[in-house]
Amino acid sequence: MAKGPKVTIKVKSFVADIRNGASDKALVEKYTLTEAMLPKIFDQLIAGGHITEDELTNRTFFESTQDVMDLFTFPGPKNFD
């Protein structure tokens, strides 16, 4: 089974960014993550007692459709008007 790239993240810095309102897009960019890594990291932080589920529930995950589009590659034109 192939594994993705290993990324080292400083927990205190990552948690501080979450608590300071960093968006998913900002976290992905700052820590050079893939979109699949972020939920796994959140799960690890909860399991380790670094953050609570409530902290994640209260977050704004994406500010706009454009934020989502910037993270993923969609087939076809990018016109949603």
C-alpha positions as CSV (number, residue, x, y, z in Angstrom):
1,M,0.0,0.0,0.0
2,A,1.5,3.3,-1.1
3,K,1.5,6.1,1.5
4,G,1.4,9.8,0.8
5,P,4.2,12.2,1.6
6,K,5.2,12.5,5.3
7,V,4.6,15.9,6.7
8,T,6.0,17.2,10.0
9,I,3.8,19.7,11.7
10,K,4.4,21.6,15.0
11,V,1.3,20.9,17.0
12,K,1.3,24.1,19.0
13,S,1.6,26.2,15.9
14,F,-1.1,24.3,14.0
15,V,-3.5,24.4,17.0
16,A,-2.9,28.1,17.4
17,D,-3.7,28.7,13.8
18,I,-7.0,26.7,14.2
19,R,-7.9,28.7,17.2
20,N,-7.0,32.0,15.5
21,G,-9.5,31.2,12.7
22,A,-7.3,30.0,9.9
23,S,-9.4,28.6,7.1
24,D,-8.8,25.1,5.7
25,K,-7.3,26.7,2.6
26,A,-4.8,28.7,4.8
27,L,-3.9,25.6,6.7
28,V,-3.4,23.5,3.6
29,E,-1.2,26.2,2.0
30,K,0.8,27.1,5.1
31,Y,1.6,23.5,6.0
32,T,1.9,22.2,2.4
33,L,-0.8,19.6,3.0
34,T,-3.1,17.8,0.6
35,E,-6.9,18.1,1.0
36,A,-7.0,14.4,2.2
37,M,-4.5,15.1,5.0
38,L,-6.5,17.8,6.8
39,P,-9.3,15.6,8.2
40,K,-6.7,13.0,9.3
41,I,-4.7,15.7,11.1
42,F,-7.9,17.0,12.8
43,D,-8.7,13.4,14.0
44,Q,-5.1,13.0,15.4
45,L,-5.3,16.3,17.2
46,I,-8.7,15.3,18.8
47,A,-7.4,11.8,19.7
48,G,-4.3,13.4,21.3
49,G,-6.4,15.9,23.3
50,H,-4.9,18.9,21.6
51,I,-8.3,20.2,20.4
52,T,-11.9,19.3,21.0
53,E,-14.5,18.3,18.5
54,D,-16.4,21.5,19.4
55,E,-13.5,23.6,18.3
56,L,-13.7,22.0,14.8
57,T,-17.5,22.2,14.7
58,N,-17.4,25.9,15.3
59,R,-14.9,26.6,12.5
60,T,-15.8,28.0,9.2
61,F,-14.3,25.4,6.8
62,F,-14.4,27.3,3.6
63,E,-15.4,30.9,3.0
64,S,-16.6,30.4,-0.5
65,T,-17.0,28.1,-3.4
66,Q,-13.8,29.6,-4.8
67,D,-11.9,28.3,-1.8
68,V,-13.1,24.8,-2.5
69,M,-12.3,25.1,-6.2
70,D,-8.8,26.3,-5.4
71,L,-8.1,23.1,-3.5
72,F,-9.5,20.6,-6.0
73,T,-9.3,20.0,-9.7
74,F,-12.7,19.7,-11.3
75,P,-13.3,18.6,-14.9
76,G,-14.9,21.1,-17.3
77,P,-15.2,24.8,-17.1
78,K,-14.9,26.7,-13.8
79,N,-17.9,29.0,-14.5
80,F,-20.6,28.7,-11.9
81,D,-22.6,31.8,-12.7
